[in-house]
């Protein structure tokens, strides 16, 4: 995570069509935070700038609902950096809904003998409620591809460019959580739960590394009589910045198809 990611995603909501997913209003935001507390939701906290991160939870809100208190990192160095950083980017999920918000003016507060981080309640929270699970059918004109790594016996000993060291599989549909792709039917059918690491998703002008887990598969006959193997995959531990790039691609294609 980097300051550039923060600027690209949270700093450009209007341009990326995400402004409609912003939750505003103290009462609504505090109600959402109370749900996160009740569900003991884990929060990935990223220090911006700096790139450090740690896992946390929301401990409580102040009685006047003006302040939020979160668990600090057990690492003393990260704790000190939290007090010096400009802001914290917090990322979590609630009922499979992606939630992001920023905390600023971080303070150290002891609650019932436990050290916590306190910050004013943010003015807005990004809640990707609907399209986080939305699966986009990729238009044929986009020719979106995912590069799968070759097995050792298939390597052509070309080095450098990852595009030259794998099989380009057409992506049929894509969401923030995964994708479906097609590979030649002569490939051995994988087992559900198998992982394919070291893949690359070829977004327009961008090559994104992804790791995949097979969730389902089946064979399909194309119009020309050729048989292909369709794989339904989920992303594994996809970094926030990569997930954001995929989400922006989905919104871009949606805008194009609506015009």
TILUMGU-95685 format. One record per residue (C-alpha): residue number from 0; residue in three letters; x, y, z. Coordinates in steps of 0.02 Angstrom, whole numbers, plus 50000, padded with zeros to 5 digits. Example, Ala and Ser with C-alpha at 12.3 -4.5 7.8 and 13.67 -1.06 7.14 Angstrom:
<r><k>0</k><r>ALA</r><px>50615</px><py>49775</py><pz>50390</pz></r>
<r><k>1</k><r>SER</r><px>50684</px><py>49947</py><pz>50357</pz></r>
***
This chain:
<r><k>0</k><r>UNK</r><px>50000</px><py>50000</py><pz>50000</pz></r>
<r><k>1</k><r>UNK</r><px>50065</px><py>50172</py><pz>49958</pz></r>
<r><k>2</k><r>UNK</r><px>50016</px><py>50355</py><pz>49956</pz></r>
<r><k>3</k><r>UNK</r><px>49994</px><py>50338</py><pz>49769</pz></r>
<r><k>4</k><r>UNK</r><px>49858</px><py>50207</py><pz>49795</pz></r>
<r><k>5</k><r>UNK</r><px>49766</px><py>50321</py><pz>49915</pz></r>
<r><k>6</k><r>UNK</r><px>49768</px><py>50461</py><pz>49788</pz></r>
<r><k>7</k><r>UNK</r><px>49721</px><py>50349</py><pz>49642</pz></r>
<r><k>8</k><r>UNK</r><px>49571</px><py>50269</py><pz>49726</pz></r>
<r><k>9</k><r>UNK</r><px>49500</px><py>50372</py><pz>49868</pz></r>
<r><k>10</k><r>UNK</r><px>49558</px><py>50535</py><pz>49792</pz></r>
<r><k>11</k><r>UNK</r><px>49473</px><py>50510</py><pz>49624</pz></r>
<r><k>12</k><r>UNK</r><px>49300</px><py>50446</py><pz>49666</pz></r>
<r><k>13</k><r>UNK</r><px>49208</px><py>50561</py><pz>49547</pz></r>
<r><k>14</k><r>UNK</r><px>49318</px><py>50515</py><pz>49400</pz></r>
<r><k>15</k><r>UNK</r><px>49303</px><py>50328</py><pz>49436</pz></r>
<r><k>16</k><r>UNK</r><px>49114</px><py>50331</py><pz>49459</pz></r>
<r><k>17</k><r>UNK</r><px>49126</px><py>50279</py><pz>49642</pz></r>
<r><k>18</k><r>UNK</r><px>49053</px><py>50434</py><pz>49723</pz></r>
<r><k>19</k><r>UNK</r><px>48880</px><py>50355</py><pz>49730</pz></r>
<r><k>20</k><r>UNK</r><px>48951</px><py>50225</py><pz>49850</pz></r>
<r><k>21</k><r>UNK</r><px>49006</px><py>50355</py><pz>49978</pz></r>
<r><k>22</k><r>UNK</r><px>48914</px><py>50347</py><pz>50142</pz></r>
<r><k>23</k><r>UNK</r><px>48899</px><py>50518</py><pz>50224</pz></r>
<r><k>24</k><r>UNK</r><px>48818</px><py>50578</py><pz>50383</pz></r>
<r><k>25</k><r>UNK</r><px>48879</px><py>50546</py><pz>50559</pz></r>
<r><k>26</k><r>UNK</r><px>48728</px><py>50445</py><pz>50613</pz></r>
<r><k>27</k><r>UNK</r><px>48739</px><py>50325</py><pz>50466</pz></r>
<r><k>28</k><r>UNK</r><px>48926</px><py>50305</py><pz>50479</pz></r>
<r><k>29</k><r>UNK</r><px>48919</px><py>50270</py><pz>50666</pz></r>
<r><k>30</k><r>UNK</r><px>48780</px><py>50142</py><pz>50637</pz></r>
<r><k>31</k><r>UNK</r><px>48894</px><py>50054</py><pz>50512</pz></r>
<r><k>32</k><r>UNK</r><px>49040</px><py>50058</py><pz>50635</pz></r>
<r><k>33</k><r>UNK</r><px>48929</px><py>49982</py><pz>50770</pz></r>
<r><k>34</k><r>UNK</r><px>48890</px><py>49839</py><pz>50651</pz></r>
<r><k>35</k><r>UNK</r><px>49076</px><py>49812</py><pz>50624</pz></r>
<r><k>36</k><r>UNK</r><px>49100</px><py>49808</py><pz>50813</pz></r>
<r><k>37</k><r>UNK</r><px>48957</px><py>49683</py><pz>50837</pz></r>
<r><k>38</k><r>UNK</r><px>49028</px><py>49570</py><pz>50701</pz></r>
<r><k>39</k><r>UNK</r><px>49207</px><py>49582</py><pz>50768</pz></r>
<r><k>40</k><r>UNK</r><px>49260</px><py>49629</py><pz>50591</pz></r>
<r><k>41</k><r>UNK</r><px>49447</px><py>49627</py><pz>50559</pz></r>
<r><k>42</k><r>UNK</r><px>49514</px><py>49787</py><pz>50483</pz></r>
<r><k>43</k><r>UNK</r><px>49671</px><py>49802</py><pz>50378</pz></r>
<r><k>44</k><r>UNK</r><px>49751</px><py>49967</py><pz>50429</pz></r>
<r><k>45</k><r>UNK</r><px>49878</px><py>50048</py><pz>50311</pz></r>
<r><k>46</k><r>UNK</r><px>49991</px><py>50192</py><pz>50360</pz></r>
<r><k>47</k><r>UNK</r><px>49997</px><py>50329</py><pz>50228</pz></r>
<r><k>48</k><r>UNK</r><px>50126</px><py>50375</py><pz>50179</pz></r>
<r><k>49</k><r>UNK</r><px>50247</px><py>50238</py><pz>50229</pz></r>
<r><k>50</k><r>UNK</r><px>50175</px><py>50073</py><pz>50170</pz></r>
<r><k>51</k><r>UNK</r><px>50164</px><py>49988</py><pz>50341</pz></r>
<r><k>52</k><r>UNK</r><px>50006</px><py>49895</py><pz>50389</pz></r>
<r><k>53</k><r>UNK</r><px>49929</px><py>49791</py><pz>50528</pz></r>
<r><k>54</k><r>UNK</r><px>49766</px><py>49704</py><pz>50574</pz></r>
<r><k>55</k><r>UNK</r><px>49648</px><py>49788</py><pz>50696</pz></r>
<r><k>56</k><r>UNK</r><px>49467</px><py>49798</py><pz>50756</pz></r>
<r><k>57</k><r>UNK</r><px>49355</px><py>49941</py><pz>50812</pz></r>
<r><k>58</k><r>UNK</r><px>49354</px><py>49941</py><pz>51001</pz></r>
<r><k>59</k><r>UNK</r><px>49215</px><py>50066</py><pz>51029</pz></r>
<r><k>60</k><r>UNK</r><px>49146</px><py>50238</py><pz>50986</pz></r>
<r><k>61</k><r>UNK</r><px>49141</px><py>50384</py><pz>51106</pz></r>
<r><k>62</k><r>UNK</r><px>48974</px><py>50418</py><pz>51192</pz></r>
<r><k>63</k><r>UNK</r><px>48948</px><py>50573</py><pz>51085</pz></r>
<r><k>64</k><r>UNK</r><px>48994</px><py>50473</py><pz>50929</pz></r>
<r><k>65</k><r>UNK</r><px>49128</px><py>50599</py><pz>50885</pz></r>
<r><k>66</k><r>UNK</r><px>49276</px><py>50481</py><pz>50903</pz></r>
<r><k>67</k><r>UNK</r><px>49321</px><py>50305</py><pz>50849</pz></r>
<r><k>68</k><r>UNK</r><px>49442</px><py>50194</py><pz>50945</pz></r>
<r><k>69</k><r>UNK</r><px>49535</px><py>50051</py><pz>50861</pz></r>
<r><k>70</k><r>UNK</r><px>49659</px><py>49922</py><pz>50923</pz></r>
<r><k>71</k><r>UNK</r><px>49838</px><py>49975</py><pz>50895</pz></r>
<r><k>72</k><r>UNK</r><px>49978</px><py>49867</py><pz>50828</pz></r>
<r><k>73</k><r>UNK</r><px>50073</px><py>49762</py><pz>50956</pz></r>
<r><k>74</k><r>UNK</r><px>50229</px><py>49815</py><pz>50862</pz></r>
<r><k>75</k><r>UNK</r><px>50298</px><py>49966</py><pz>50954</pz></r>
<r><k>76</k><r>UNK</r><px>50379</px><py>50038</py><pz>50798</pz></r>
<r><k>77</k><r>UNK</r><px>50217</px><py>50031</py><pz>50699</pz></r>
<r><k>78</k><r>UNK</r><px>50121</px><py>50104</py><pz>50847</pz></r>
<r><k>79</k><r>UNK</r><px>50238</px><py>50254</py><pz>50854</pz></r>
<r><k>80</k><r>UNK</r><px>50225</px><py>50277</py><pz>50666</pz></r>
<r><k>81</k><r>UNK</r><px>50034</px><py>50278</py><pz>50679</pz></r>
<r><k>82</k><r>UNK</r><px>50046</px><py>50430</py><pz>50793</pz></r>
<r><k>83</k><r>UNK</r><px>50160</px><py>50518</py><pz>50669</pz></r>
<r><k>84</k><r>UNK</r><px>50077</px><py>50472</py><pz>50504</pz></r>
<r><k>85</k><r>UNK</r><px>49962</px><py>50587</py><pz>50406</pz></r>
<r><k>86</k><r>UNK</r><px>49819</px><py>50463</py><pz>50396</pz></r>
<r><k>87</k><r>UNK</r><px>49768</px><py>50281</py><pz>50410</pz></r>
<r><k>88</k><r>UNK</r><px>49677</px><py>50193</py><pz>50271</pz></r>
<r><k>89</k><r>UNK</r><px>49560</px><py>50060</py><pz>50343</pz></r>
<r><k>90</k><r>UNK</r><px>49492</px><py>49918</py><pz>50236</pz></r>
<r><k>91</k><r>UNK</r><px>49368</px><py>49786</py><pz>50292</pz></r>
<r><k>92</k><r>UNK</r><px>49212</px><py>49688</py><pz>50242</pz></r>
<r><k>93</k><r>UNK</r><px>49038</px><py>49670</py><pz>50313</pz></r>
<r><k>94</k><r>UNK</r><px>48922</px><py>49538</py><pz>50238</pz></r>
<r><k>95</k><r>UNK</r><px>49038</px><py>49528</py><pz>50088</pz></r>
<r><k>96</k><r>UNK</r><px>49025</px><py>49717</py><pz>50064</pz></r>
<r><k>97</k><r>UNK</r><px>49191</px><py>49805</py><pz>50043</pz></r>
<r><k>98</k><r>UNK</r><px>49214</px><py>49953</py><pz>50161</pz></r>
<r><k>99</k><r>UNK</r><px>49353</px><py>50084</py><pz>50161</pz></r>
<r><k>100</k><r>UNK</r><px>49380</px><py>50241</py><pz>50263</pz></r>
<r><k>101</k><r>UNK</r><px>49520</px><py>50356</py><pz>50316</pz></r>
<r><k>102</k><r>UNK</r><px>49568</px><py>50411</py><pz>50491</pz></r>
<r><k>103</k><r>UNK</r><px>49666</px><py>50569</py><pz>50526</pz></r>
<r><k>104</k><r>UNK</r><px>49732</px><py>50663</py><pz>50678</pz></r>
<r><k>105</k><r>UNK</r><px>49777</px><py>50500</py><pz>50765</pz></r>
<r><k>106</k><r>UNK</r><px>49796</px><py>50501</py><pz>50954</pz></r>
<r><k>107</k><r>UNK</r><px>49849</px><py>50374</py><pz>51084</pz></r>
<r><k>108</k><r>UNK</r><px>49716</px><py>50335</py><pz>51215</pz></r>
<r><k>109</k><r>UNK</r><px>49710</px><py>50207</py><pz>51355</pz></r>
<r><k>110</k><r>UNK</r><px>49541</px><py>50121</py><pz>51376</pz></r>
<r><k>111</k><r>UNK</r><px>49520</px><py>50010</py><pz>51529</pz></r>
<r><k>112</k><r>UNK</r><px>49707</px><py>49989</py><pz>51534</pz></r>
<r><k>113</k><r>UNK</r><px>49725</px><py>49944</py><pz>51350</pz></r>
<r><k>114</k><r>UNK</r><px>49817</px><py>50054</py><pz>51227</pz></r>
<r><k>115</k><r>UNK</r><px>49710</px><py>50108</py><pz>51078</pz></r>
<r><k>116</k><r>UNK</r><px>49716</px><py>50231</py><pz>50934</pz></r>
<r><k>117</k><r>UNK</r><px>49584</px><py>50367</py><pz>50931</pz></r>
<r><k>118</k><r>UNK</r><px>49530</px><py>50476</py><pz>50785</pz></r>
<r><k>119</k><r>UNK</r><px>49382</px><py>50587</py><pz>50741</pz></r>
<r><k>120</k><r>UNK</r><px>49240</px><py>50495</py><pz>50654</pz></r>
<r><k>121</k><r>UNK</r><px>49274</px><py>50510</py><pz>50466</pz></r>
<r><k>122</k><r>UNK</r><px>49157</px><py>50618</py><pz>50363</pz></r>
<r><k>123</k><r>UNK</r><px>49133</px><py>50484</py><pz>50230</pz></r>
<r><k>124</k><r>UNK</r><px>49150</px><py>50297</py><pz>50208</pz></r>
<r><k>125</k><r>UNK</r><px>49165</px><py>50204</py><pz>50043</pz></r>
<r><k>126</k><r>UNK</r><px>49045</px><py>50056</py><pz>50039</pz></r>
<r><k>127</k><r>UNK</r><px>49049</px><py>49953</py><pz>49880</pz></r>
<r><k>128</k><r>UNK</r><px>48885</px><py>49869</py><pz>49914</pz></r>
<r><k>129</k><r>UNK</r><px>48815</px><py>49815</py><pz>49747</pz></r>
<r><k>130</k><r>UNK</r><px>48952</px><py>49801</py><pz>49620</pz></r>
<r><k>131</k><r>UNK</r><px>49081</px><py>49722</py><pz>49733</pz></r>
<r><k>132</k><r>UNK</r><px>48994</px><py>49559</py><pz>49688</pz></r>
<r><k>133</k><r>UNK</r><px>48941</px><py>49617</py><pz>49515</pz></r>
<r><k>134</k><r>UNK</r><px>49009</px><py>49504</py><pz>49378</pz></r>
<r><k>135</k><r>UNK</r><px>49047</px><py>49594</py><pz>49215</pz></r>
<r><k>136</k><r>UNK</r><px>49029</px><py>49500</py><pz>49051</pz></r>
<r><k>137</k><r>UNK</r><px>49186</px><py>49554</py><pz>48958</pz></r>
<r><k>138</k><r>UNK</r><px>49144</px><py>49625</py><pz>48784</pz></r>
<r><k>139</k><r>UNK</r><px>49226</px><py>49530</py><pz>48641</pz></r>
<r><k>140</k><r>UNK</r><px>49301</px><py>49693</py><pz>48580</pz></r>
<r><k>141</k><r>UNK</r><px>49406</px><py>49706</py><pz>48739</pz></r>
<r><k>142</k><r>UNK</r><px>49490</px><py>49536</py><pz>48718</pz></r>
<r><k>143</k><r>UNK</r><px>49536</px><py>49531</py><pz>48903</pz></r>
<r><k>144</k><r>UNK</r><px>49666</px><py>49397</py><pz>48941</pz></r>
<r><k>145</k><r>UNK</r><px>49740</px><py>49314</py><pz>49095</pz></r>
<r><k>146</k><r>UNK</r><px>49914</px><py>49242</py><pz>49078</pz></r>
<r><k>147</k><r>UNK</r><px>49932</px><py>49074</py><pz>49163</pz></r>
<r><k>148</k><r>UNK</r><px>50107</px><py>49010</py><pz>49205</pz></r>
<r><k>149</k><r>UNK</r><px>50176</px><py>48864</py><pz>49106</pz></r>
<r><k>150</k><r>UNK</r><px>50220</px><py>48701</py><pz>49189</pz></r>
<r><k>151</k><r>UNK</r><px>50405</px><py>48660</py><pz>49193</pz></r>
<r><k>152</k><r>UNK</r><px>50386</px><py>48547</py><pz>49041</pz></r>
<r><k>153</k><r>UNK</r><px>50304</px><py>48688</py><pz>48944</pz></r>
<r><k>154</k><r>UNK</r><px>50430</px><py>48826</py><pz>48976</pz></r>
<r><k>155</k><r>UNK</r><px>50509</px><py>48898</py><pz>48821</pz></r>
<r><k>156</k><r>UNK</r><px>50656</px><py>48968</py><pz>48922</pz></r>
<r><k>157</k><r>UNK</r><px>50610</px><py>49147</py><pz>48877</pz></r>
<r><k>158</k><r>UNK</r><px>50654</px><py>49266</py><pz>49015</pz></r>
<r><k>159</k><r>UNK</r><px>50604</px><py>49440</py><pz>49064</pz></r>
<r><k>160</k><r>UNK</r><px>50430</px><py>49482</py><pz>49001</pz></r>
<r><k>161</k><r>UNK</r><px>50299</px><py>49378</py><pz>49096</pz></r>
<r><k>162</k><r>UNK</r><px>50187</px><py>49386</py><pz>48943</pz></r>
<r><k>163</k><r>UNK</r><px>50311</px><py>49271</py><pz>48853</pz></r>
<r><k>164</k><r>UNK</r><px>50312</px><py>49139</py><pz>48990</pz></r>
<r><k>165</k><r>UNK</r><px>50130</px><py>49085</py><pz>49000</pz></r>
<r><k>166</k><r>UNK</r><px>49969</px><py>49039</py><pz>48914</pz></r>
<r><k>167</k><r>UNK</r><px>49851</px><py>49182</py><pz>48872</pz></r>
<r><k>168</k><r>UNK</r><px>49677</px><py>49127</py><pz>48923</pz></r>
<r><k>169</k><r>UNK</r><px>49525</px><py>49231</py><pz>48871</pz></r>
<r><k>170</k><r>UNK</r><px>49430</px><py>49307</py><pz>49018</pz></r>
<r><k>171</k><r>UNK</r><px>49243</px><py>49279</py><pz>48998</pz></r>
<r><k>172</k><r>UNK</r><px>49182</px><py>49378</py><pz>49148</pz></r>
<r><k>173</k><r>UNK</r><px>49260</px><py>49468</py><pz>49295</pz></r>
<r><k>174</k><r>UNK</r><px>49213</px><py>49541</py><pz>49463</pz></r>
<r><k>175</k><r>UNK</r><px>49305</px><py>49617</py><pz>49610</pz></r>
<r><k>176</k><r>UNK</r><px>49315</px><py>49442</py><pz>49684</pz></r>
<r><k>177</k><r>UNK</r><px>49367</px><py>49335</py><pz>49537</pz></r>
<r><k>178</k><r>UNK</r><px>49349</px><py>49290</py><pz>49354</pz></r>
<r><k>179</k><r>UNK</r><px>49302</px><py>49153</py><pz>49231</pz></r>
<r><k>180</k><r>UNK</r><px>49422</px><py>49104</py><pz>49092</pz></r>
<r><k>181</k><r>UNK</r><px>49439</px><py>48973</py><pz>48957</pz></r>
<r><k>182</k><r>UNK</r><px>49588</px><py>48860</py><pz>48923</pz></r>
<r><k>183</k><r>UNK</r><px>49614</px><py>48723</py><pz>48792</pz></r>
<r><k>184</k><r>UNK</r><px>49518</px><py>48564</py><pz>48834</pz></r>
<r><k>185</k><r>UNK</r><px>49676</px><py>48459</py><pz>48819</pz></r>
<r><k>186</k><r>UNK</r><px>49728</px><py>48533</py><pz>48986</pz></r>
<r><k>187</k><r>UNK</r><px>49699</px><py>48417</py><pz>49132</pz></r>
<r><k>188</k><r>UNK</r><px>49543</px><py>48471</py><pz>49226</pz></r>
<r><k>189</k><r>UNK</r><px>49595</px><py>48545</py><pz>49393</pz></r>
<r><k>190</k><r>UNK</r><px>49521</px><py>48502</py><pz>49562</pz></r>
<r><k>191</k><r>UNK</r><px>49408</px><py>48629</py><pz>49649</pz></r>
<r><k>192</k><r>UNK</r><px>49519</px><py>48715</py><pz>49776</pz></r>
<r><k>193</k><r>UNK</r><px>49677</px><py>48704</py><pz>49670</pz></r>
<r><k>194</k><r>UNK</r><px>49778</px><py>48864</py><pz>49664</pz></r>
<r><k>195</k><r>UNK</r><px>49862</px><py>48942</py><pz>49513</pz></r>
<r><k>196</k><r>UNK</r><px>49995</px><py>49063</py><pz>49572</pz></r>
<r><k>197</k><r>UNK</r><px>50098</px><py>49181</py><pz>49468</pz></r>
<r><k>198</k><r>UNK</r><px>49961</px><py>49234</py><pz>49346</pz></r>
<r><k>199</k><r>UNK</r><px>49948</px><py>49404</py><pz>49262</pz></r>
<r><k>200</k><r>UNK</r><px>49786</px><py>49494</py><pz>49216</pz></r>
<r><k>201</k><r>UNK</r><px>49808</px><py>49600</py><pz>49059</pz></r>
<r><k>202</k><r>UNK</r><px>49704</px><py>49755</py><pz>49092</pz></r>
<r><k>203</k><r>UNK</r><px>49717</px><py>49892</py><pz>48959</pz></r>
<r><k>204</k><r>UNK</r><px>49889</px><py>49968</py><pz>48978</pz></r>
<r><k>205</k><r>UNK</r><px>49921</px><py>49873</py><pz>49139</pz></r>
<r><k>206</k><r>UNK</r><px>49984</px><py>49701</py><pz>49189</pz></r>
<r><k>207</k><r>UNK</r><px>49921</px><py>49649</py><pz>49361</pz></r>
<r><k>208</k><r>UNK</r><px>49992</px><py>49499</py><pz>49455</pz></r>
<r><k>209</k><r>UNK</r><px>49855</px><py>49387</py><pz>49527</pz></r>
<r><k>210</k><r>UNK</r><px>49843</px><py>49219</py><pz>49614</pz></r>
<r><k>211</k><r>UNK</r><px>49688</px><py>49114</py><pz>49578</pz></r>
<r><k>212</k><r>UNK</r><px>49591</px><py>48977</py><pz>49666</pz></r>
<r><k>213</k><r>UNK</r><px>49482</px><py>48860</py><pz>49562</pz></r>
<r><k>214</k><r>UNK</r><px>49301</px><py>48868</py><pz>49622</pz></r>
<r><k>215</k><r>UNK</r><px>49216</px><py>48774</py><pz>49481</pz></r>
<r><k>216</k><r>UNK</r><px>49252</px><py>48708</py><pz>49306</pz></r>
<r><k>217</k><r>UNK</r><px>49164</px><py>48631</py><pz>49156</pz></r>
<r><k>218</k><r>UNK</r><px>49188</px><py>48592</py><pz>48973</pz></r>
<r><k>219</k><r>UNK</r><px>49104</px><py>48694</py><pz>48836</pz></r>
<r><k>220</k><r>UNK</r><px>49087</px><py>48672</py><pz>48648</pz></r>
<r><k>221</k><r>UNK</r><px>49117</px><py>48831</py><pz>48548</pz></r>
<r><k>222</k><r>UNK</r><px>49022</px><py>48876</py><pz>48391</pz></r>
<r><k>223</k><r>UNK</r><px>49164</px><py>48809</py><pz>48284</pz></r>
<r><k>224</k><r>UNK</r><px>49152</px><py>48639</py><pz>48369</pz></r>
<r><k>225</k><r>UNK</r><px>49308</px><py>48665</py><pz>48473</pz></r>
<r><k>226</k><r>UNK</r><px>49300</px><py>48608</py><pz>48654</pz></r>
<r><k>227</k><r>UNK</r><px>49368</px><py>48719</py><pz>48792</pz></r>
<r><k>228</k><r>UNK</r><px>49383</px><py>48706</py><pz>48980</pz></r>
<r><k>229</k><r>UNK</r><px>49301</px><py>48849</py><pz>49075</pz></r>
<r><k>230</k><r>UNK</r><px>49373</px><py>48888</py><pz>49247</pz></r>
<r><k>231</k><r>UNK</r><px>49283</px><py>48991</py><pz>49378</pz></r>
<r><k>232</k><r>UNK</r><px>49415</px><py>49067</py><pz>49492</pz></r>
<r><k>233</k><r>UNK</r><px>49424</px><py>49180</py><pz>49643</pz></r>
<r><k>234</k><r>UNK</r><px>49568</px><py>49299</py><pz>49680</pz></r>
<r><k>235</k><r>UNK</r><px>49681</px><py>49249</py><pz>49825</pz></r>
<r><k>236</k><r>UNK</r><px>49743</px><py>49385</py><pz>49943</pz></r>
<r><k>237</k><r>UNK</r><px>49727</px><py>49517</py><pz>49808</pz></r>
<r><k>238</k><r>UNK</r><px>49820</px><py>49676</py><pz>49862</pz></r>
<r><k>239</k><r>UNK</r><px>49707</px><py>49827</py><pz>49887</pz></r>
<r><k>240</k><r>UNK</r><px>49788</px><py>49926</py><pz>49746</pz></r>
<r><k>241</k><r>UNK</r><px>49761</px><py>49783</py><pz>49623</pz></r>
<r><k>242</k><r>UNK</r><px>49580</px><py>49760</py><pz>49677</pz></r>
<r><k>243</k><r>UNK</r><px>49552</px><py>49945</py><pz>49651</pz></r>
<r><k>244</k><r>UNK</r><px>49622</px><py>49938</py><pz>49474</pz></r>
<r><k>245</k><r>UNK</r><px>49507</px><py>49793</py><pz>49431</pz></r>
<r><k>246</k><r>UNK</r><px>49358</px><py>49885</py><pz>49506</pz></r>
<r><k>247</k><r>UNK</r><px>49397</px><py>50039</py><pz>49402</pz></r>
<r><k>248</k><r>UNK</r><px>49408</px><py>49930</py><pz>49245</pz></r>
<r><k>249</k><r>UNK</r><px>49235</px><py>49860</py><pz>49282</pz></r>
<r><k>250</k><r>UNK</r><px>49161</px><py>50034</py><pz>49303</pz></r>
<r><k>251</k><r>UNK</r><px>49245</px><py>50093</py><pz>49144</pz></r>
<r><k>252</k><r>UNK</r><px>49171</px><py>49951</py><pz>49040</pz></r>
<r><k>253</k><r>UNK</r><px>49000</px><py>49978</py><pz>49119</pz></r>
<r><k>254</k><r>UNK</r><px>49004</px><py>50162</py><pz>49070</pz></r>
<r><k>255</k><r>UNK</r><px>49055</px><py>50116</py><pz>48893</pz></r>
<r><k>256</k><r>UNK</r><px>48914</px><py>49990</py><pz>48873</pz></r>
<r><k>257</k><r>UNK</r><px>48784</px><py>50113</py><pz>48938</pz></r>
<r><k>258</k><r>UNK</r><px>48829</px><py>50248</py><pz>48810</pz></r>
***
